[in-house]
Amino acid sequence: MKFPVHLRTLILTVGLSACTVGPDFIPPKLAPADHYTSPAERVEPQPDRILGKQIESEWGTVFSYPPLSALIRRALEDNYDLTAARETLAQAEEAVKAQQGSLMPQGAMNALAGRQKYGVALFGPSNFVIPPFSYYEVGPSLSWSPDFFGGGKRSVERQQALATYQHRQLDALYVELTANVVAQSVLMAAMNAEIGTVQRMVNADEKTLRLIQSSYRAGMATQADILDARNRLAVDRALLPALKQQYSSNLHTLSVLVGKAPADWQPPSLVFDDLKIPASLPVALPSALLRKRPDILAAEASLQVASASLGVATANQYPALTLTANMFQEALTPSNLFLGAGNAWALAGGISMPLFDGGMLEAAKQGAFHAYQASLAEYHQTVVQAFSQVADALTALANDADTVGAMKSVVDTGQSALDLSMKSRAAGNTSDLEIEAAHRTLAQTQLKLEEALTQQYLDVTRLFVALGGSPLGKSPQ
């Protein structure tokens, strides 16, 4: 279709003079400190925490445990929440394309058939009457609303920011999913180890009870000694059901994470003693954290959505121009369509400018401004929470190291005491009761050590999540 010269000139003028109202989005400029904790509790950098290094290694490598990597990869392939998040992102990306397409001229092919009769009064007092007739029209039409003040451009920007937000949400879910797999795997292995340790305590209690009962029959122990031994046995046995239930709960949660019902999935063998804390932990600088944590980047995308929405609300206060063009064939019978005599066309341009709306458009603009301010506050809140979470993880790991070190010393002391008692019994200076007491004491300290190590592993996971690292060194898309 060839437009007349005056219409082409109007379109060109509109295109060249178009402007974009509303604020251009600029990410907030923040200058965080070069550390996470206060000077009174500074815990970084230390030899085992490398400040400024990004997290690139896999979770399984971090814990020196390959079965963990296999579990994570299984979850990334089969987890339904992650699949839904991927589809939601794809939906948002298609919405961007649709919004971009809305700025282009819209063409359509139209066809119309009808039958009509004019009333007598149309021609005034006369004997001229047009009988009922049928008519047909067919042809293309073109319409375009030039984005004179940039409202359409801001709408595209808003949709792109929404897609970016969904992308960051997917990244956050990816990190959360992998962290949950690690946590549940660690807890399963820990519960299994603790069940074994408590069972050793129960075995020692049962043997102690039998020895005391034998001593009682020989007149060397009292009824109170038997009751005390039974009480210790009952107390230690009572620890097992809770540990077994916790193991089952972790197993069921892990099965859901890998996209399976508990009855349809068997976890790999997870051995607690095979987990190892990494020799060094990479800790990103605070400035790098701003560009790495998915929730911070999602908050930034949400802020851009609010900024673009403010631009849309501003553009709605300005005039809107609409251009239309139609070229069609018209005839009274289908056989006469597409003949030269039936050629017809129409061109039109319309402008709409708000004059009075009861303050609705201005209120919408002010509402969009306040929404932007709220998003800005939420962004800053997300940043300070992120720094706080990193600080929590770092201080927790420092305290975990002290706790684990102390408990290892206690276990070593208990093991030495047991070894000494065994040698003493061989020399006839220590009774079986004392040996079993030493076994039980050692098992108790081992249980505490396992609990301390479990917390340390979980806090390492917390640190990786707080730093926003990609556990497998790549995007989940």
C-alpha positions in Angstrom: 0.0 0.0 0.0 1.3 3.4 -0.9 0.4 6.2 1.5 -0.2 9.8 0.2 2.7 12.2 0.6 1.0 14.2 3.4 0.4 11.0 5.5 4.0 9.8 5.0 5.3 13.2 6.1 3.1 13.0 9.2 4.3 9.6 10.1 8.0 10.6 9.6 7.5 13.7 11.7 5.9 11.7 14.5 8.6 9.1 14.5 11.5 11.7 14.6 9.9 14.0 17.2 8.8 11.2 19.6 10.1 11.5 23.1 10.0 9.2 26.2 8.6 10.7 29.3 9.2 9.4 32.8 12.5 8.6 34.5 15.2 6.6 32.9 16.1 3.7 35.2 19.5 3.9 36.9 20.4 1.1 39.4 20.9 2.4 42.9 24.5 3.3 43.6 25.7 1.7 46.8 29.2 1.8 48.3 29.3 -1.0 50.9 32.1 -1.5 53.3 34.9 -4.0 52.5 33.9 -6.4 55.2 30.7 -7.9 56.6 31.0 -7.9 60.4 31.7 -5.1 62.9 35.3 -4.5 64.0 34.5 -6.0 67.4 33.6 -9.4 65.9 35.7 -9.3 62.7 36.1 -12.8 61.4 37.3 -12.3 57.9 39.7 -12.6 56.2 41.1 -15.7 57.9 43.3 -18.4 56.3 40.2 -20.6 55.7 38.1 -17.7 54.3 39.4 -16.2 51.1 38.0 -12.7 50.8 37.3 -11.5 47.3 37.1 -15.0 45.7 34.0 -16.1 43.9 32.3 -19.4 44.5 32.8 -21.5 41.4 33.2 -25.1 42.7 30.5 -27.7 42.9 28.8 -28.5 46.2 30.0 -32.1 46.0 33.6 -30.9 45.5 33.2 -28.4 48.4 32.3 -31.3 50.7 34.6 -33.8 49.0 31.6 -36.0 48.5 30.7 -37.0 44.9 27.3 -38.6 45.8 26.2 -35.1 46.8 26.8 -33.8 43.2 24.8 -36.7 41.8 21.8 -35.9 44.1 21.9 -32.2 43.1 22.0 -32.9 39.4 19.0 -35.3 39.9 17.1 -32.5 41.6 18.0 -30.0 38.9 16.6 -32.3 36.3 13.5 -33.5 38.0 12.3 -30.9 40.6 8.9 -29.7 39.7 9.2 -26.2 41.3 12.3 -25.6 39.1 10.5 -26.8 36.0 7.5 -24.5 36.8 9.9 -21.6 37.3 11.6 -22.2 34.0 8.2 -22.2 32.3 7.2 -19.0 34.1 10.4 -17.3 32.8 9.6 -18.5 29.3 6.1 -17.1 29.6 7.5 -13.7 30.7 10.0 -13.7 27.8 7.1 -14.3 25.4 5.2 -11.4 27.0 8.1 -9.1 26.2 7.9 -10.1 22.5 4.1 -9.5 22.5 4.6 -6.1 24.1 7.3 -5.2 21.5 4.9 -6.3 18.7 2.2 -4.0 20.0 4.3 -1.0 19.0 4.4 -2.1 15.4 1.7 -1.2 12.8 -1.1 -3.8 13.0 -2.4 -5.2 9.7 -5.4 -7.4 9.1 -7.4 -8.9 6.3 -11.1 -8.1 6.6 -14.2 -9.5 4.8 -17.7 -8.4 5.3 -21.1 -9.5 3.9 -24.4 -8.0 4.7 -27.9 -7.2 3.6 -29.6 -3.8 4.1 -32.7 -1.8 3.4 -32.9 1.9 3.7 -36.0 3.6 5.3 -38.3 5.7 3.2 -37.6 8.8 5.3 -34.0 8.8 4.3 -34.8 10.4 0.9 -37.6 12.7 2.0 -41.0 13.0 0.4 -40.4 11.2 -2.9 -41.4 8.0 -4.7 -37.7 6.9 -4.9 -37.3 3.7 -2.9 -34.2 1.6 -2.8 -35.1 -2.1 -2.5 -33.3 -4.3 -0.1 -29.8 -5.3 -1.3 -26.8 -7.4 -0.4 -23.2 -6.0 -0.3 -19.7 -7.5 0.1 -16.4 -6.0 1.1 -12.9 -7.6 1.3 -9.5 -6.0 1.7 -6.6 -5.3 4.1 -6.5 -2.7 6.9 -3.6 -1.1 8.7 -3.6 0.7 12.0 -0.8 2.3 14.1 -0.6 4.3 17.2 2.8 6.1 17.2 4.5 6.0 20.5 4.8 9.8 20.6 5.5 10.2 24.3 7.1 6.8 25.0 4.4 5.1 26.9 4.7 2.0 24.7 8.5 2.0 25.1 8.0 2.2 28.9 5.5 -0.7 28.7 8.2 -2.8 26.9 10.8 -1.8 29.5 8.4 -2.8 32.3 7.7 -6.2 30.7 11.5 -6.7 30.1 12.1 -5.9 33.8 9.4 -8.4 34.8 11.1 -11.0 32.7 14.4 -10.2 34.4 12.7 -10.5 37.8 11.5 -14.0 36.8 15.0 -14.8 35.7 16.4 -13.8 39.1 13.6 -15.7 40.9 14.7 -18.8 38.9 18.3 -18.2 40.0 17.2 -17.8 43.6 15.1 -21.0 43.4 18.1 -22.8 41.9 20.4 -21.9 44.7 17.7 -22.6 47.3 17.0 -26.0 45.8 20.6 -27.1 45.7 21.1 -25.8 49.3 18.1 -27.8 50.5 19.4 -30.9 48.8 22.7 -30.4 50.6 21.1 -29.7 53.9 18.7 -32.7 53.8 21.5 -34.9 52.6 23.8 -33.8 55.5 21.0 -34.2 58.0 20.2 -37.7 56.7 23.8 -38.8 57.0 24.0 -37.1 60.4 20.9 -38.8 61.7 22.1 -42.2 60.5 25.4 -41.6 62.3 23.7 -40.4 65.5 21.4 -43.4 65.5 24.5 -45.6 65.3 26.2 -43.7 68.2 23.1 -43.8 70.4 22.7 -47.5 69.6 26.3 -48.0 70.9 25.3 -46.1 74.1 22.2 -48.4 74.5 24.4 -51.5 74.0 26.7 -50.3 76.7 23.7 -49.6 79.0 22.4 -53.1 78.4 25.7 -54.7 79.2 26.1 -52.5 82.3 22.6 -53.5 83.5 23.5 -57.2 83.1 26.8 -56.7 85.0 25.0 -54.8 87.8 22.3 -57.5 88.0 25.0 -60.2 88.3 26.7 -58.1 91.0 23.4 -57.8 92.8 22.9 -61.5 92.9 26.4 -61.8 94.3 25.6 -59.3 97.0 28.0 -56.6 95.6 25.3 -54.2 94.3 22.1 -52.7 95.5 18.6 -52.5 94.1 19.2 -48.7 93.7 22.2 -49.5 91.4 19.9 -51.6 89.2 17.2 -48.9 89.1 19.9 -46.3 88.1 21.2 -48.6 85.3 17.6 -49.2 84.1 17.0 -45.5 84.1 20.1 -44.7 82.0 19.0 -47.5 79.5 15.5 -46.1 79.2 16.8 -42.5 78.8 19.2 -43.5 76.0 16.6 -45.7 74.3 14.2 -42.8 74.3 16.6 -40.9 72.0 16.2 -43.3 69.2 12.6 -42.7 68.0 13.1 -39.0 67.6 16.3 -39.6 65.6 14.6 -42.2 63.4 11.7 -39.9 62.8 14.0 -37.1 61.8 15.8 -39.4 59.4 12.5 -40.4 57.8 11.4 -36.7 57.6 14.7 -35.8 55.9 14.3 -38.7 53.5 10.8 -37.7 52.5 11.8 -34.1 52.0 14.8 -35.1 49.9 12.6 -37.4 47.7 10.3 -34.4 47.0 13.3 -32.3 46.1 14.3 -34.8 43.4 10.7 -35.0 42.1 9.7 -38.4 43.5 7.2 -39.7 46.0 9.0 -41.4 49.0 7.7 -44.8 48.0 9.1 -44.5 44.5 12.7 -43.5 45.3 15.6 -44.9 47.2 18.4 -42.5 48.2 22.0 -43.2 47.7 24.1 -44.3 50.7 25.2 -41.2 52.5 28.0 -41.7 55.0 28.5 -38.9 57.5 32.2 -39.6 58.0 32.8 -39.1 54.3 31.8 -35.5 54.4 34.7 -33.1 54.8 34.8 -29.4 55.5 36.7 -27.6 52.7 40.1 -26.3 53.6 39.2 -22.8 52.3 36.0 -21.0 51.8 35.7 -18.3 49.1 34.0 -15.1 50.3 32.9 -12.6 47.8 33.5 -8.9 48.5 30.4 -6.9 49.6 30.6 -4.9 46.3 30.5 -8.2 44.3 27.6 -9.5 46.4 25.4 -6.7 45.0 25.9 -8.1 41.5 25.7 -11.8 42.5 22.9 -12.5 44.9 19.7 -13.4 43.0 17.4 -11.7 45.6 19.3 -8.4 45.3 19.1 -8.6 41.5 15.4 -9.5 41.7 14.8 -6.5 43.9 16.6 -4.3 41.4 14.5 -5.7 38.6 11.4 -5.0 40.7 12.6 -1.5 41.1 12.9 -1.1 37.4 9.3 -2.4 36.9 8.2 0.4 39.3 10.3 3.0 37.4 8.8 1.9 34.0 5.3 1.9 35.5 5.8 5.5 36.5 6.8 6.3 32.9 3.6 4.6 31.6 1.5 6.6 34.0 3.1 9.8 32.9 2.7 9.1 29.2 -1.0 8.4 29.8 -1.4 12.1 30.6 -0.3 13.1 27.1 -2.2 13.0 23.8 -2.5 9.7 21.8 -2.4 9.6 18.0 -4.0 6.8 16.0 -3.5 6.3 12.2 -5.6 4.0 10.1 -5.6 3.0 6.5 -8.0 0.7 4.6 -8.0 -0.6 1.0 -10.8 -2.8 0.0 -13.0 -4.1 -2.8 -16.8 -3.6 -2.5 -19.6 -4.9 -4.7 -23.2 -5.9 -4.6 -22.5 -9.5 -5.7 -19.5 -11.7 -5.0 -18.8 -12.0 -8.7 -18.1 -8.3 -9.0 -15.4 -8.3 -6.3 -11.8 -7.6 -7.4 -13.0 -5.6 -10.4 -11.5 -2.1 -11.0 -14.8 -0.4 -10.3 -14.9 -1.8 -6.8 -11.6 -0.3 -5.6 -12.0 1.8 -2.5 -9.7 3.1 0.2 -9.8 5.2 3.3 -7.2 7.1 5.4 -7.8 8.5 8.8 -5.8 10.1 11.7 -7.2 10.7 15.1 -5.9 12.3 18.3 -7.2 11.9 21.8 -6.1 14.2 24.6 -7.3 14.0 28.2 -8.9 17.2 29.4 -10.9 16.2 32.5 -10.8 12.9 34.2 -11.6 13.8 37.8 -7.9 13.6 38.8 -7.7 9.9 37.9 -4.5 10.1 35.7 -2.6 12.3 38.1 -3.6 10.1 41.0 -2.3 7.1 39.0 1.0 8.8 38.4 1.4 9.7 42.0 0.5 6.2 43.0 3.2 4.9 40.6 5.7 7.3 42.2 4.9 6.0 45.7 5.2 2.4 44.4 8.7 3.3 43.1 9.7 4.7 46.5 8.4 1.5 48.2 10.4 -0.7 45.8 13.5 1.4 46.5 13.1 0.9 50.2 12.5 -2.9 49.6 15.7 -3.0 47.6 17.8 -1.4 50.3 16.1 -3.7 52.9 17.1 -6.7 50.7 20.7 -5.5 50.6 21.1 -5.0 54.3 19.5 -8.4 55.0 21.9 -10.0 52.5 24.9 -8.5 54.3 23.4 -9.6 57.6 23.0 -13.2 56.4 26.6 -13.3 55.3 27.8 -11.9 58.6 25.7 -14.5 60.5 27.1 -17.3 58.4 30.7 -16.1 58.9 30.4 -15.7 62.7 28.6 -19.0 63.0 31.4 -20.8 61.1 34.0 -19.1 63.4 32.0 -20.4 66.5 31.4 -23.8 64.9 35.2 -24.2 64.4 35.8 -23.5 68.1 33.0 -25.9 69.1 34.2 -28.7 66.8 37.8 -28.2 67.9 36.8 -28.4 71.6 34.6 -31.5 71.0 37.3 -33.3 69.1 39.6 -32.7 72.1 36.9 -34.2 74.4 36.5 -37.2 72.1 40.3 -37.7 72.0 40.4 -37.5 75.8 37.5 -40.0 76.1 39.2 -42.4 73.6 42.5 -42.1 75.6 40.6 -42.8 78.8 38.9 -45.9 77.3 42.3 -47.2 76.0 43.8 -46.7 79.4 40.9 -48.5 81.1 41.3 -51.4 78.7 44.9 -51.7 79.6 44.1 -51.4 83.2 41.5 -54.2 82.9 44.1 -56.4 81.3 46.2 -55.9 84.4 43.2 -56.7 86.6 42.8 -53.2 88.0 39.6 -52.1 86.2 36.2 -53.8 86.3 33.9 -54.5 83.3 31.5 -51.9 84.8 34.1 -49.2 84.5 34.9 -50.2 80.9 31.2 -50.0 79.9 31.0 -46.6 81.7 34.0 -45.4 79.6 32.3 -46.7 76.4 29.1 -44.9 77.2 31.0 -41.6 78.0 32.9 -41.8 74.8 29.7 -42.4 72.8 28.1 -39.4 74.4 31.0 -37.2 73.5 31.0 -38.6 69.9 27.3 -37.8 69.7 28.0 -34.2 70.7 30.8 -34.0 68.1 28.5 -35.3 65.4 25.9 -32.6 66.3 28.6 -29.9 66.2 29.9 -31.2 62.8 26.4 -31.3 61.4 25.9 -27.6 62.4 29.2 -26.7 60.8 28.2 -28.4 57.5 24.8 -26.6 57.6 26.5 -23.3 58.2 28.9 -23.8 55.3 25.7 -24.3 53.2 24.3 -21.1 54.7 27.4 -19.2 53.7 27.2 -20.4 50.1 23.5 -19.4 49.9 24.2 -16.0 51.6 26.9 -15.3 49.0 24.5 -16.1 46.2 27.0 -18.5 44.6 26.1 -20.8 41.8 26.7 -24.3 43.4 27.4 -25.9 40.0 29.1 -22.9 38.5 26.5 -22.3 35.8 23.0 -20.9 35.3 20.0 -23.2 35.7 18.5 -22.2 32.4 
